[in-house]
Amino acid sequence: MRAIDLSSVAWRKSSYSNEDGGNCLEVADALPLVPVRDSKNPTGPALLIAAPAWGAFVDGVKGGGLSR
């Protein structure tokens, strides 16, 4: 598998994050695969998710479609 260079992408923190740290995600937009990483470990690994799958996940969260 070919490595994807994420060194120049613009990361954004989840809108649900707060200034106290906590469990936060960062994502980068406008790529065929959506990279997701832990905001507390920006030099750590990123999970790459297909854009349609990420969109479905976000839509499910917004619609309250996830249950515990």
CHARMM internal coordinates of N, CA and C (Angstrom, degrees):
IC EDIT
DIST 1 N 1 CA 1.4517
DIST 1 CA 1 C 1.5232
ANGL 1 N 1 CA 1 C 108.98
DIST 1 C 2 N 1.3047
ANGL 1 CA 1 C 2 N 116.31
DIHE 1 N 1 CA 1 C 2 N 138.05
DIST 2 N 2 CA 1.4558
ANGL 1 C 2 N 2 CA 121.93
DIHE 1 CA 1 C 2 N 2 CA -179.00
DIST 2 CA 2 C 1.5241
ANGL 2 N 2 CA 2 C 110.17
DIHE 1 C 2 N 2 CA 2 C -80.02
DIST 2 C 3 N 1.3200
ANGL 2 CA 2 C 3 N 116.56
DIHE 2 N 2 CA 2 C 3 N 137.35
DIST 3 N 3 CA 1.4678
ANGL 2 C 3 N 3 CA 121.04
DIHE 2 CA 2 C 3 N 3 CA 178.38
DIST 3 CA 3 C 1.5233
ANGL 3 N 3 CA 3 C 109.89
DIHE 2 C 3 N 3 CA 3 C -73.34
DIST 3 C 4 N 1.3033
ANGL 3 CA 3 C 4 N 116.44
DIHE 3 N 3 CA 3 C 4 N 145.49
DIST 4 N 4 CA 1.4593
ANGL 3 C 4 N 4 CA 122.31
DIHE 3 CA 3 C 4 N 4 CA 177.62
DIST 4 CA 4 C 1.5250
ANGL 4 N 4 CA 4 C 108.09
DIHE 3 C 4 N 4 CA 4 C -107.60
DIST 4 C 5 N 1.3298
ANGL 4 CA 4 C 5 N 115.68
DIHE 4 N 4 CA 4 C 5 N 125.04
DIST 5 N 5 CA 1.4583
ANGL 4 C 5 N 5 CA 121.50
DIHE 4 CA 4 C 5 N 5 CA -179.16
DIST 5 CA 5 C 1.5279
ANGL 5 N 5 CA 5 C 109.56
DIHE 4 C 5 N 5 CA 5 C -80.10
DIST 5 C 6 N 1.3135
ANGL 5 CA 5 C 6 N 116.73
DIHE 5 N 5 CA 5 C 6 N 113.72
DIST 6 N 6 CA 1.4671
ANGL 5 C 6 N 6 CA 121.84
DIHE 5 CA 5 C 6 N 6 CA -179.79
DIST 6 CA 6 C 1.5250
ANGL 6 N 6 CA 6 C 112.06
DIHE 5 C 6 N 6 CA 6 C -106.79
DIST 6 C 7 N 1.3322
ANGL 6 CA 6 C 7 N 116.81
DIHE 6 N 6 CA 6 C 7 N 11.51
DIST 7 N 7 CA 1.4609
ANGL 6 C 7 N 7 CA 120.01
DIHE 6 CA 6 C 7 N 7 CA -174.37
DIST 7 CA 7 C 1.5253
ANGL 7 N 7 CA 7 C 113.52
DIHE 6 C 7 N 7 CA 7 C -67.97
DIST 7 C 8 N 1.3243
ANGL 7 CA 7 C 8 N 118.45
DIHE 7 N 7 CA 7 C 8 N -22.36
DIST 8 N 8 CA 1.4662
ANGL 7 C 8 N 8 CA 119.24
DIHE 7 CA 7 C 8 N 8 CA -176.70
DIST 8 CA 8 C 1.5312
ANGL 8 N 8 CA 8 C 113.25
DIHE 7 C 8 N 8 CA 8 C -112.44
DIST 8 C 9 N 1.3356
ANGL 8 CA 8 C 9 N 117.75
DIHE 8 N 8 CA 8 C 9 N 8.51
DIST 9 N 9 CA 1.4651
ANGL 8 C 9 N 9 CA 118.77
DIHE 8 CA 8 C 9 N 9 CA 179.79
DIST 9 CA 9 C 1.5312
ANGL 9 N 9 CA 9 C 110.31
DIHE 8 C 9 N 9 CA 9 C -78.13
DIST 9 C 10 N 1.3086
ANGL 9 CA 9 C 10 N 115.27
DIHE 9 N 9 CA 9 C 10 N 154.11
DIST 10 N 10 CA 1.4658
ANGL 9 C 10 N 10 CA 121.03
DIHE 9 CA 9 C 10 N 10 CA 177.63
DIST 10 CA 10 C 1.5257
ANGL 10 N 10 CA 10 C 108.48
DIHE 9 C 10 N 10 CA 10 C -93.65
DIST 10 C 11 N 1.3215
ANGL 10 CA 10 C 11 N 116.26
DIHE 10 N 10 CA 10 C 11 N 111.17
DIST 11 N 11 CA 1.4573
ANGL 10 C 11 N 11 CA 121.87
DIHE 10 CA 10 C 11 N 11 CA 179.45
DIST 11 CA 11 C 1.5140
ANGL 11 N 11 CA 11 C 109.16
DIHE 10 C 11 N 11 CA 11 C -86.34
DIST 11 C 12 N 1.3394
ANGL 11 CA 11 C 12 N 116.25
DIHE 11 N 11 CA 11 C 12 N 147.78
DIST 12 N 12 CA 1.4608
ANGL 11 C 12 N 12 CA 121.22
DIHE 11 CA 11 C 12 N 12 CA 173.04
DIST 12 CA 12 C 1.5151
ANGL 12 N 12 CA 12 C 108.52
DIHE 11 C 12 N 12 CA 12 C -133.52
DIST 12 C 13 N 1.3151
ANGL 12 CA 12 C 13 N 114.62
DIHE 12 N 12 CA 12 C 13 N 142.27
DIST 13 N 13 CA 1.4616
ANGL 12 C 13 N 13 CA 120.77
DIHE 12 CA 12 C 13 N 13 CA -178.39
DIST 13 CA 13 C 1.5258
ANGL 13 N 13 CA 13 C 109.83
DIHE 12 C 13 N 13 CA 13 C -82.73
DIST 13 C 14 N 1.2975
ANGL 13 CA 13 C 14 N 115.67
DIHE 13 N 13 CA 13 C 14 N 148.43
DIST 14 N 14 CA 1.4592
ANGL 13 C 14 N 14 CA 121.49
DIHE 13 CA 13 C 14 N 14 CA 177.22
DIST 14 CA 14 C 1.5223
ANGL 14 N 14 CA 14 C 110.91
DIHE 13 C 14 N 14 CA 14 C -52.78
DIST 14 C 15 N 1.3177
ANGL 14 CA 14 C 15 N 116.46
DIHE 14 N 14 CA 14 C 15 N 141.23
DIST 15 N 15 CA 1.4618
ANGL 14 C 15 N 15 CA 120.35
DIHE 14 CA 14 C 15 N 15 CA 178.32
DIST 15 CA 15 C 1.5266
ANGL 15 N 15 CA 15 C 111.72
DIHE 14 C 15 N 15 CA 15 C -66.91
DIST 15 C 16 N 1.3172
ANGL 15 CA 15 C 16 N 117.69
DIHE 15 N 15 CA 15 C 16 N -13.66
DIST 16 N 16 CA 1.4603
ANGL 15 C 16 N 16 CA 121.75
DIHE 15 CA 15 C 16 N 16 CA 178.13
DIST 16 CA 16 C 1.5224
ANGL 16 N 16 CA 16 C 112.68
DIHE 15 C 16 N 16 CA 16 C -89.96
DIST 16 C 17 N 1.3338
ANGL 16 CA 16 C 17 N 117.11
DIHE 16 N 16 CA 16 C 17 N 0.23
DIST 17 N 17 CA 1.4611
ANGL 16 C 17 N 17 CA 121.20
DIHE 16 CA 16 C 17 N 17 CA 179.81
DIST 17 CA 17 C 1.5256
ANGL 17 N 17 CA 17 C 109.51
DIHE 16 C 17 N 17 CA 17 C -76.76
DIST 17 C 18 N 1.3153
ANGL 17 CA 17 C 18 N 115.31
DIHE 17 N 17 CA 17 C 18 N 156.60
DIST 18 N 18 CA 1.4588
ANGL 17 C 18 N 18 CA 119.09
DIHE 17 CA 17 C 18 N 18 CA 175.60
DIST 18 CA 18 C 1.5181
ANGL 18 N 18 CA 18 C 109.48
DIHE 17 C 18 N 18 CA 18 C -125.79
DIST 18 C 19 N 1.3040
ANGL 18 CA 18 C 19 N 116.49
DIHE 18 N 18 CA 18 C 19 N 175.27
DIST 19 N 19 CA 1.4678
ANGL 18 C 19 N 19 CA 121.90
DIHE 18 CA 18 C 19 N 19 CA -177.16
DIST 19 CA 19 C 1.5235
ANGL 19 N 19 CA 19 C 113.03
DIHE 18 C 19 N 19 CA 19 C -75.08
DIST 19 C 20 N 1.3232
ANGL 19 CA 19 C 20 N 118.35
DIHE 19 N 19 CA 19 C 20 N -10.63
DIST 20 N 20 CA 1.4614
ANGL 19 C 20 N 20 CA 121.70
DIHE 19 CA 19 C 20 N 20 CA -177.53
DIST 20 CA 20 C 1.5187
ANGL 20 N 20 CA 20 C 113.18
DIHE 19 C 20 N 20 CA 20 C -83.67
DIST 20 C 21 N 1.3174
ANGL 20 CA 20 C 21 N 117.80
DIHE 20 N 20 CA 20 C 21 N 2.98
DIST 21 N 21 CA 1.4624
ANGL 20 C 21 N 21 CA 120.02
DIHE 20 CA 20 C 21 N 21 CA -177.44
DIST 21 CA 21 C 1.5055
ANGL 21 N 21 CA 21 C 109.55
DIHE 20 C 21 N 21 CA 21 C 91.46
DIST 21 C 22 N 1.2999
ANGL 21 CA 21 C 22 N 117.05
DIHE 21 N 21 CA 21 C 22 N -116.67
DIST 22 N 22 CA 1.4591
ANGL 21 C 22 N 22 CA 120.21
DIHE 21 CA 21 C 22 N 22 CA 179.14
DIST 22 CA 22 C 1.5123
ANGL 22 N 22 CA 22 C 112.44
DIHE 21 C 22 N 22 CA 22 C 76.52
DIST 22 C 23 N 1.3134
ANGL 22 CA 22 C 23 N 116.09
DIHE 22 N 22 CA 22 C 23 N -162.80
DIST 23 N 23 CA 1.4549
ANGL 22 C 23 N 23 CA 121.78
DIHE 22 CA 22 C 23 N 23 CA -178.27
DIST 23 CA 23 C 1.5206
ANGL 23 N 23 CA 23 C 109.26
DIHE 22 C 23 N 23 CA 23 C -90.37
DIST 23 C 24 N 1.3128
ANGL 23 CA 23 C 24 N 116.69
DIHE 23 N 23 CA 23 C 24 N 100.92
DIST 24 N 24 CA 1.4605
ANGL 23 C 24 N 24 CA 121.31
DIHE 23 CA 23 C 24 N 24 CA -175.20
DIST 24 CA 24 C 1.5248
ANGL 24 N 24 CA 24 C 110.93
DIHE 23 C 24 N 24 CA 24 C -124.10
DIST 24 C 25 N 1.3098
ANGL 24 CA 24 C 25 N 114.61
DIHE 24 N 24 CA 24 C 25 N 147.10
DIST 25 N 25 CA 1.4591
ANGL 24 C 25 N 25 CA 121.60
DIHE 24 CA 24 C 25 N 25 CA 175.61
DIST 25 CA 25 C 1.5068
ANGL 25 N 25 CA 25 C 109.52
DIHE 24 C 25 N 25 CA 25 C -109.71
DIST 25 C 26 N 1.3350
ANGL 25 CA 25 C 26 N 115.44
DIHE 25 N 25 CA 25 C 26 N 150.31
DIST 26 N 26 CA 1.4482
ANGL 25 C 26 N 26 CA 122.18
DIHE 25 CA 25 C 26 N 26 CA 169.72
DIST 26 CA 26 C 1.5139
ANGL 26 N 26 CA 26 C 106.99
DIHE 25 C 26 N 26 CA 26 C -123.38
DIST 26 C 27 N 1.3210
ANGL 26 CA 26 C 27 N 116.20
DIHE 26 N 26 CA 26 C 27 N 143.13
DIST 27 N 27 CA 1.4622
ANGL 26 C 27 N 27 CA 121.72
DIHE 26 CA 26 C 27 N 27 CA 177.76
DIST 27 CA 27 C 1.5161
ANGL 27 N 27 CA 27 C 108.61
DIHE 26 C 27 N 27 CA 27 C -130.49
DIST 27 C 28 N 1.3191
ANGL 27 CA 27 C 28 N 115.73
DIHE 27 N 27 CA 27 C 28 N 158.97
DIST 28 N 28 CA 1.4598
ANGL 27 C 28 N 28 CA 122.11
DIHE 27 CA 27 C 28 N 28 CA 173.91
DIST 28 CA 28 C 1.5192
ANGL 28 N 28 CA 28 C 107.08
DIHE 27 C 28 N 28 CA 28 C -120.60
DIST 28 C 29 N 1.3247
ANGL 28 CA 28 C 29 N 116.08
DIHE 28 N 28 CA 28 C 29 N 134.50
DIST 29 N 29 CA 1.4553
ANGL 28 C 29 N 29 CA 121.77
DIHE 28 CA 28 C 29 N 29 CA -176.02
DIST 29 CA 29 C 1.5305
ANGL 29 N 29 CA 29 C 111.38
DIHE 28 C 29 N 29 CA 29 C -98.04
DIST 29 C 30 N 1.3336
ANGL 29 CA 29 C 30 N 114.70
DIHE 29 N 29 CA 29 C 30 N 173.79
DIST 30 N 30 CA 1.4673
ANGL 29 C 30 N 30 CA 124.67
DIHE 29 CA 29 C 30 N 30 CA 171.77
DIST 30 CA 30 C 1.5286
ANGL 30 N 30 CA 30 C 113.17
DIHE 29 C 30 N 30 CA 30 C 66.21
DIST 30 C 31 N 1.3132
ANGL 30 CA 30 C 31 N 116.92
DIHE 30 N 30 CA 30 C 31 N 33.63
DIST 31 N 31 CA 1.4589
ANGL 30 C 31 N 31 CA 121.79
DIHE 30 CA 30 C 31 N 31 CA 175.34
DIST 31 CA 31 C 1.5265
ANGL 31 N 31 CA 31 C 108.03
DIHE 30 C 31 N 31 CA 31 C -127.34
DIST 31 C 32 N 1.3430
ANGL 31 CA 31 C 32 N 118.16
DIHE 31 N 31 CA 31 C 32 N 154.10
DIST 32 N 32 CA 1.4626
ANGL 31 C 32 N 32 CA 119.24
DIHE 31 CA 31 C 32 N 32 CA 178.34
DIST 32 CA 32 C 1.5313
ANGL 32 N 32 CA 32 C 112.73
DIHE 31 C 32 N 32 CA 32 C -64.08
DIST 32 C 33 N 1.3195
ANGL 32 CA 32 C 33 N 116.07
DIHE 32 N 32 CA 32 C 33 N -29.13
DIST 33 N 33 CA 1.4580
ANGL 32 C 33 N 33 CA 122.58
DIHE 32 CA 32 C 33 N 33 CA 172.99
DIST 33 CA 33 C 1.5150
ANGL 33 N 33 CA 33 C 106.93
DIHE 32 C 33 N 33 CA 33 C -113.79
DIST 33 C 34 N 1.3236
ANGL 33 CA 33 C 34 N 117.25
DIHE 33 N 33 CA 33 C 34 N 138.73
DIST 34 N 34 CA 1.4602
ANGL 33 C 34 N 34 CA 121.03
DIHE 33 CA 33 C 34 N 34 CA -178.71
DIST 34 CA 34 C 1.5237
ANGL 34 N 34 CA 34 C 108.32
DIHE 33 C 34 N 34 CA 34 C -94.77
DIST 34 C 35 N 1.3427
ANGL 34 CA 34 C 35 N 117.23
DIHE 34 N 34 CA 34 C 35 N 112.24
DIST 35 N 35 CA 1.4545
ANGL 34 C 35 N 35 CA 119.13
DIHE 34 CA 34 C 35 N 35 CA 176.28
DIST 35 CA 35 C 1.5339
ANGL 35 N 35 CA 35 C 110.58
DIHE 34 C 35 N 35 CA 35 C -79.31
DIST 35 C 36 N 1.3104
ANGL 35 CA 35 C 36 N 115.75
DIHE 35 N 35 CA 35 C 36 N 136.70
DIST 36 N 36 CA 1.4634
ANGL 35 C 36 N 36 CA 122.65
DIHE 35 CA 35 C 36 N 36 CA 179.89
DIST 36 CA 36 C 1.5274
ANGL 36 N 36 CA 36 C 106.61
DIHE 35 C 36 N 36 CA 36 C -128.95
DIST 36 C 37 N 1.3371
ANGL 36 CA 36 C 37 N 116.25
DIHE 36 N 36 CA 36 C 37 N 134.35
DIST 37 N 37 CA 1.4666
ANGL 36 C 37 N 37 CA 119.58
DIHE 36 CA 36 C 37 N 37 CA 179.69
DIST 37 CA 37 C 1.5174
ANGL 37 N 37 CA 37 C 110.66
DIHE 36 C 37 N 37 CA 37 C -142.21
DIST 37 C 38 N 1.3171
ANGL 37 CA 37 C 38 N 114.85
DIHE 37 N 37 CA 37 C 38 N 166.42
DIST 38 N 38 CA 1.4603
ANGL 37 C 38 N 38 CA 123.13
DIHE 37 CA 37 C 38 N 38 CA 177.08
DIST 38 CA 38 C 1.5267
ANGL 38 N 38 CA 38 C 107.70
DIHE 37 C 38 N 38 CA 38 C -80.04
DIST 38 C 39 N 1.3143
ANGL 38 CA 38 C 39 N 118.27
DIHE 38 N 38 CA 38 C 39 N 122.74
DIST 39 N 39 CA 1.4654
ANGL 38 C 39 N 39 CA 121.19
DIHE 38 CA 38 C 39 N 39 CA -177.52
DIST 39 CA 39 C 1.5238
ANGL 39 N 39 CA 39 C 112.67
DIHE 38 C 39 N 39 CA 39 C -63.99
DIST 39 C 40 N 1.3215
ANGL 39 CA 39 C 40 N 117.16
DIHE 39 N 39 CA 39 C 40 N -23.12
DIST 40 N 40 CA 1.4598
ANGL 39 C 40 N 40 CA 120.38
DIHE 39 CA 39 C 40 N 40 CA 179.34
DIST 40 CA 40 C 1.5255
ANGL 40 N 40 CA 40 C 111.96
DIHE 39 C 40 N 40 CA 40 C -80.55
DIST 40 C 41 N 1.3346
ANGL 40 CA 40 C 41 N 117.43
DIHE 40 N 40 CA 40 C 41 N -10.14
DIST 41 N 41 CA 1.4609
ANGL 40 C 41 N 41 CA 121.93
DIHE 40 CA 40 C 41 N 41 CA -178.84
DIST 41 CA 41 C 1.5314
ANGL 41 N 41 CA 41 C 109.46
DIHE 40 C 41 N 41 CA 41 C -135.09
DIST 41 C 42 N 1.3433
ANGL 41 CA 41 C 42 N 117.56
DIHE 41 N 41 CA 41 C 42 N 66.56
DIST 42 N 42 CA 1.4613
ANGL 41 C 42 N 42 CA 120.40
DIHE 41 CA 41 C 42 N 42 CA -173.96
DIST 42 CA 42 C 1.5293
ANGL 42 N 42 CA 42 C 114.69
DIHE 41 C 42 N 42 CA 42 C -65.09
DIST 42 C 43 N 1.3022
ANGL 42 CA 42 C 43 N 118.30
DIHE 42 N 42 CA 42 C 43 N -18.60
DIST 43 N 43 CA 1.4683
ANGL 42 C 43 N 43 CA 119.88
DIHE 42 CA 42 C 43 N 43 CA 176.98
DIST 43 CA 43 C 1.5237
ANGL 43 N 43 CA 43 C 111.97
DIHE 42 C 43 N 43 CA 43 C -95.65
DIST 43 C 44 N 1.3222
ANGL 43 CA 43 C 44 N 116.06
DIHE 43 N 43 CA 43 C 44 N 0.41
DIST 44 N 44 CA 1.4607
ANGL 43 C 44 N 44 CA 120.92
DIHE 43 CA 43 C 44 N 44 CA 179.49
DIST 44 CA 44 C 1.5172
ANGL 44 N 44 CA 44 C 111.93
DIHE 43 C 44 N 44 CA 44 C -80.73
DIST 44 C 45 N 1.3006
ANGL 44 CA 44 C 45 N 116.54
DIHE 44 N 44 CA 44 C 45 N -170.53
DIST 45 N 45 CA 1.4670
ANGL 44 C 45 N 45 CA 120.94
DIHE 44 CA 44 C 45 N 45 CA -176.91
DIST 45 CA 45 C 1.5256
ANGL 45 N 45 CA 45 C 112.52
DIHE 44 C 45 N 45 CA 45 C -71.88
DIST 45 C 46 N 1.3215
ANGL 45 CA 45 C 46 N 114.77
DIHE 45 N 45 CA 45 C 46 N 157.61
DIST 46 N 46 CA 1.4636
ANGL 45 C 46 N 46 CA 121.77
DIHE 45 CA 45 C 46 N 46 CA 175.19
DIST 46 CA 46 C 1.5195
ANGL 46 N 46 CA 46 C 107.74
DIHE 45 C 46 N 46 CA 46 C -120.38
DIST 46 C 47 N 1.2981
ANGL 46 CA 46 C 47 N 115.43
DIHE 46 N 46 CA 46 C 47 N 141.39
DIST 47 N 47 CA 1.4554
ANGL 46 C 47 N 47 CA 122.19
DIHE 46 CA 46 C 47 N 47 CA 175.10
DIST 47 CA 47 C 1.5254
ANGL 47 N 47 CA 47 C 106.93
DIHE 46 C 47 N 47 CA 47 C -90.58
DIST 47 C 48 N 1.3280
ANGL 47 CA 47 C 48 N 117.69
DIHE 47 N 47 CA 47 C 48 N 128.34
DIST 48 N 48 CA 1.4628
ANGL 47 C 48 N 48 CA 121.61
DIHE 47 CA 47 C 48 N 48 CA 179.48
DIST 48 CA 48 C 1.5153
ANGL 48 N 48 CA 48 C 109.45
DIHE 47 C 48 N 48 CA 48 C -101.17
DIST 48 C 49 N 1.3237
ANGL 48 CA 48 C 49 N 116.21
DIHE 48 N 48 CA 48 C 49 N 122.62
DIST 49 N 49 CA 1.4612
ANGL 48 C 49 N 49 CA 122.47
DIHE 48 CA 48 C 49 N 49 CA -175.90
DIST 49 CA 49 C 1.5260
ANGL 49 N 49 CA 49 C 108.35
DIHE 48 C 49 N 49 CA 49 C -121.13
DIST 49 C 50 N 1.3243
ANGL 49 CA 49 C 50 N 116.79
DIHE 49 N 49 CA 49 C 50 N 135.72
DIST 50 N 50 CA 1.4660
ANGL 49 C 50 N 50 CA 120.44
DIHE 49 CA 49 C 50 N 50 CA 177.21
DIST 50 CA 50 C 1.5265
ANGL 50 N 50 CA 50 C 109.32
DIHE 49 C 50 N 50 CA 50 C -57.74
DIST 50 C 51 N 1.3332
ANGL 50 CA 50 C 51 N 116.51
DIHE 50 N 50 CA 50 C 51 N 138.16
DIST 51 N 51 CA 1.4650
ANGL 50 C 51 N 51 CA 121.40
DIHE 50 CA 50 C 51 N 51 CA -175.85
DIST 51 CA 51 C 1.5312
ANGL 51 N 51 CA 51 C 112.78
DIHE 50 C 51 N 51 CA 51 C -54.43
DIST 51 C 52 N 1.3456
ANGL 51 CA 51 C 52 N 120.25
DIHE 51 N 51 CA 51 C 52 N -44.36
DIST 52 N 52 CA 1.4729
ANGL 51 C 52 N 52 CA 118.61
DIHE 51 CA 51 C 52 N 52 CA 178.48
DIST 52 CA 52 C 1.5350
ANGL 52 N 52 CA 52 C 113.00
DIHE 51 C 52 N 52 CA 52 C -62.65
DIST 52 C 53 N 1.3195
ANGL 52 CA 52 C 53 N 117.25
DIHE 52 N 52 CA 52 C 53 N -37.16
DIST 53 N 53 CA 1.4665
ANGL 52 C 53 N 53 CA 120.57
DIHE 52 CA 52 C 53 N 53 CA 178.57
DIST 53 CA 53 C 1.5251
ANGL 53 N 53 CA 53 C 110.51
DIHE 52 C 53 N 53 CA 53 C -67.55
DIST 53 C 54 N 1.3253
ANGL 53 CA 53 C 54 N 117.14
DIHE 53 N 53 CA 53 C 54 N -40.14
DIST 54 N 54 CA 1.4653
ANGL 53 C 54 N 54 CA 120.80
DIHE 53 CA 53 C 54 N 54 CA 178.13
DIST 54 CA 54 C 1.5278
ANGL 54 N 54 CA 54 C 109.82
DIHE 53 C 54 N 54 CA 54 C -64.23
DIST 54 C 55 N 1.3388
ANGL 54 CA 54 C 55 N 116.76
DIHE 54 N 54 CA 54 C 55 N -43.77
DIST 55 N 55 CA 1.4606
ANGL 54 C 55 N 55 CA 120.90
DIHE 54 CA 54 C 55 N 55 CA 178.24
DIST 55 CA 55 C 1.5148
ANGL 55 N 55 CA 55 C 112.06
DIHE 54 C 55 N 55 CA 55 C -59.45
DIST 55 C 56 N 1.3312
ANGL 55 CA 55 C 56 N 116.73
DIHE 55 N 55 CA 55 C 56 N -41.53
DIST 56 N 56 CA 1.4624
ANGL 55 C 56 N 56 CA 120.77
DIHE 55 CA 55 C 56 N 56 CA 178.53
DIST 56 CA 56 C 1.5308
ANGL 56 N 56 CA 56 C 110.70
DIHE 55 C 56 N 56 CA 56 C -65.64
DIST 56 C 57 N 1.3166
ANGL 56 CA 56 C 57 N 116.93
DIHE 56 N 56 CA 56 C 57 N -39.34
DIST 57 N 57 CA 1.4633
ANGL 56 C 57 N 57 CA 121.16
DIHE 56 CA 56 C 57 N 57 CA 177.50
DIST 57 CA 57 C 1.5302
ANGL 57 N 57 CA 57 C 110.63
DIHE 56 C 57 N 57 CA 57 C -62.39
DIST 57 C 58 N 1.3387
ANGL 57 CA 57 C 58 N 116.82
DIHE 57 N 57 CA 57 C 58 N -49.34
DIST 58 N 58 CA 1.4616
ANGL 57 C 58 N 58 CA 121.02
DIHE 57 CA 57 C 58 N 58 CA -179.38
DIST 58 CA 58 C 1.5260
ANGL 58 N 58 CA 58 C 110.62
DIHE 57 C 58 N 58 CA 58 C -61.64
DIST 58 C 59 N 1.3260
ANGL 58 CA 58 C 59 N 117.48
DIHE 58 N 58 CA 58 C 59 N -43.59
DIST 59 N 59 CA 1.4648
ANGL 58 C 59 N 59 CA 120.76
DIHE 58 CA 58 C 59 N 59 CA 177.74
DIST 59 CA 59 C 1.5285
ANGL 59 N 59 CA 59 C 110.74
DIHE 58 C 59 N 59 CA 59 C -60.53
DIST 59 C 60 N 1.3208
ANGL 59 CA 59 C 60 N 117.56
DIHE 59 N 59 CA 59 C 60 N -40.42
DIST 60 N 60 CA 1.4635
ANGL 59 C 60 N 60 CA 121.34
DIHE 59 CA 59 C 60 N 60 CA 178.39
DIST 60 CA 60 C 1.5139
ANGL 60 N 60 CA 60 C 112.19
DIHE 59 C 60 N 60 CA 60 C -64.34
DIST 60 C 61 N 1.3105
ANGL 60 CA 60 C 61 N 116.35
DIHE 60 N 60 CA 60 C 61 N -40.63
DIST 61 N 61 CA 1.4725
ANGL 60 C 61 N 61 CA 120.43
DIHE 60 CA 60 C 61 N 61 CA 178.93
DIST 61 CA 61 C 1.5267
ANGL 61 N 61 CA 61 C 109.72
DIHE 60 C 61 N 61 CA 61 C -66.43
DIST 61 C 62 N 1.3212
ANGL 61 CA 61 C 62 N 116.76
DIHE 61 N 61 CA 61 C 62 N -45.98
DIST 62 N 62 CA 1.4574
ANGL 61 C 62 N 62 CA 120.30
DIHE 61 CA 61 C 62 N 62 CA -179.56
DIST 62 CA 62 C 1.5353
ANGL 62 N 62 CA 62 C 111.48
DIHE 61 C 62 N 62 CA 62 C -62.15
DIST 62 C 63 N 1.3253
ANGL 62 CA 62 C 63 N 116.15
DIHE 62 N 62 CA 62 C 63 N -35.34
DIST 63 N 63 CA 1.4517
ANGL 62 C 63 N 63 CA 119.79
DIHE 62 CA 62 C 63 N 63 CA -178.57
DIST 63 CA 63 C 1.5076
ANGL 63 N 63 CA 63 C 113.69
DIHE 62 C 63 N 63 CA 63 C -87.95
DIST 63 C 64 N 1.3237
ANGL 63 CA 63 C 64 N 116.68
DIHE 63 N 63 CA 63 C 64 N 3.57
DIST 64 N 64 CA 1.4616
ANGL 63 C 64 N 64 CA 119.70
DIHE 63 CA 63 C 64 N 64 CA -179.70
DIST 64 CA 64 C 1.5188
ANGL 64 N 64 CA 64 C 113.02
DIHE 63 C 64 N 64 CA 64 C 72.67
DIST 64 C 65 N 1.3366
ANGL 64 CA 64 C 65 N 115.81
DIHE 64 N 64 CA 64 C 65 N 23.88
DIST 65 N 65 CA 1.4549
ANGL 64 C 65 N 65 CA 120.44
DIHE 64 CA 64 C 65 N 65 CA -176.01
DIST 65 CA 65 C 1.5152
ANGL 65 N 65 CA 65 C 115.58
DIHE 64 C 65 N 65 CA 65 C -77.91
DIST 65 C 66 N 1.3132
ANGL 65 CA 65 C 66 N 117.70
DIHE 65 N 65 CA 65 C 66 N -5.06
DIST 66 N 66 CA 1.4647
ANGL 65 C 66 N 66 CA 120.34
DIHE 65 CA 65 C 66 N 66 CA 179.05
DIST 66 CA 66 C 1.5133
ANGL 66 N 66 CA 66 C 109.68
DIHE 65 C 66 N 66 CA 66 C -97.93
DIST 66 C 67 N 1.3071
ANGL 66 CA 66 C 67 N 116.11
DIHE 66 N 66 CA 66 C 67 N 136.86
DIST 67 N 67 CA 1.4559
ANGL 66 C 67 N 67 CA 119.54
DIHE 66 CA 66 C 67 N 67 CA 176.68
DIST 67 CA 67 C 1.5113
ANGL 67 N 67 CA 67 C 108.80
DIHE 66 C 67 N 67 CA 67 C -125.77
DIST 67 C 68 N 1.3071
ANGL 67 CA 67 C 68 N 115.90
DIHE 67 N 67 CA 67 C 68 N 158.71
DIST 68 N 68 CA 1.4708
ANGL 67 C 68 N 68 CA 120.54
DIHE 67 CA 67 C 68 N 68 CA -179.58
DIST 68 CA 68 C 1.4797
ANGL 68 N 68 CA 68 C 110.58
DIHE 67 C 68 N 68 CA 68 C -98.34
END
COOR INIT
IC SEED 1 N 1 CA 1 C
IC BUILD
